[in-house]
C-alpha cells in the first residue's frame, strides 16, 4: 500500500484521526509520485532526491526537518493539531507535481493542484472544513517567493502566515543541494 512508504512520517502525526485521514489521502496520490525524481533536471534538488523515488525522498526529508523543528523550542509556537496538519501538508505538498494525469514536465501550478485535490477528496476523510482550509492554505503557498514562472500565467500565493512560512521553509531546506541525507530502502538513516 502507498501509505506504507510513509509509515515513519505518519507516526509523527499524533492525532490518530488525522493519521487515518493522512493514510486515505496518501492512497489517493497517483502512482508516479512514488517513482519520479524530485527534479527532472537535477538542477533544484540534492543528489538523494534524484533518480527513481527521488520525490519521495525529498518529501521524507522535508517532513523530517519539520518534525525535528517542531519537537524543538520552535514547536512551542504551534498547537498540536497545527503541527500534525503541517506534517501532513508536507507529505502531500508535491503529490501532484506532474499533474493529474501525469504530464512529462513538472507543473508550475502543482501547489494549487494539490490544494484542490485535498478539497476534492474531503468527503473521503473526516477533516472539518477549517482543517481542509488549513491544509489547502499551506500547500498552495509552499513555493514561497517563487510565485511566477515564464512558462505559466499562474501566480502562486506567497506565504504570509507562520504556518505557510514554516511549510515553505521545510520544503526549501529539503531542496538545498548542500544536504547529504543518507537513505537505506528509502528510509532516512540516522
Secondary structure as the mmCIF struct_conf table of DSSP 4:
data_model
#
loop_
_struct_conf.conf_type_id
_struct_conf.id
_struct_conf.beg_label_comp_id
_struct_conf.beg_label_asym_id
_struct_conf.beg_label_seq_id
_struct_conf.end_label_comp_id
_struct_conf.end_label_asym_id
_struct_conf.end_label_seq_id
HELX_RH_3T_P HELX_RH_3T_P1 UNK A 2 UNK A 6
HELX_RH_AL_P HELX_RH_AL_P1 UNK A 7 UNK A 10
TURN_TY1_P TURN_TY1_P1 UNK A 11 UNK A 12
HELX_RH_AL_P HELX_RH_AL_P2 UNK A 16 UNK A 28
BEND BEND1 UNK A 29 UNK A 29
HELX_RH_3T_P HELX_RH_3T_P2 UNK A 31 UNK A 34
TURN_TY1_P TURN_TY1_P2 UNK A 35 UNK A 35
BEND BEND2 UNK A 36 UNK A 36
BEND BEND3 UNK A 38 UNK A 38
BEND BEND4 UNK A 40 UNK A 45
HELX_RH_3T_P HELX_RH_3T_P3 UNK A 47 UNK A 49
BEND BEND5 UNK A 50 UNK A 51
TURN_TY1_P TURN_TY1_P3 UNK A 52 UNK A 53
HELX_RH_AL_P HELX_RH_AL_P3 UNK A 54 UNK A 71
BEND BEND6 UNK A 72 UNK A 72
HELX_RH_3T_P HELX_RH_3T_P4 UNK A 73 UNK A 77
BEND BEND7 UNK A 78 UNK A 78
HELX_RH_AL_P HELX_RH_AL_P4 UNK A 80 UNK A 92
TURN_TY1_P TURN_TY1_P4 UNK A 93 UNK A 102
BEND BEND8 UNK A 104 UNK A 105
TURN_TY1_P TURN_TY1_P5 UNK A 108 UNK A 109
HELX_RH_AL_P HELX_RH_AL_P5 UNK A 110 UNK A 120
TURN_TY1_P TURN_TY1_P6 UNK A 121 UNK A 121
HELX_RH_3T_P HELX_RH_3T_P5 UNK A 122 UNK A 124
BEND BEND9 UNK A 125 UNK A 125
HELX_RH_AL_P HELX_RH_AL_P6 UNK A 129 UNK A 140
TURN_TY1_P TURN_TY1_P7 UNK A 141 UNK A 145
STRN STRN1 UNK A 149 UNK A 149
TURN_TY1_P TURN_TY1_P8 UNK A 150 UNK A 151
STRN STRN2 UNK A 152 UNK A 152
HELX_LH_PP_P HELX_LH_PP_P1 UNK A 156 UNK A 159
BEND BEND10 UNK A 161 UNK A 161
HELX_RH_AL_P HELX_RH_AL_P7 UNK A 162 UNK A 174
TURN_TY1_P TURN_TY1_P9 UNK A 175 UNK A 175
TURN_TY1_P TURN_TY1_P10 UNK A 177 UNK A 178
STRN STRN3 UNK A 183 UNK A 184
TURN_TY1_P TURN_TY1_P11 UNK A 185 UNK A 186
STRN STRN4 UNK A 187 UNK A 188
#
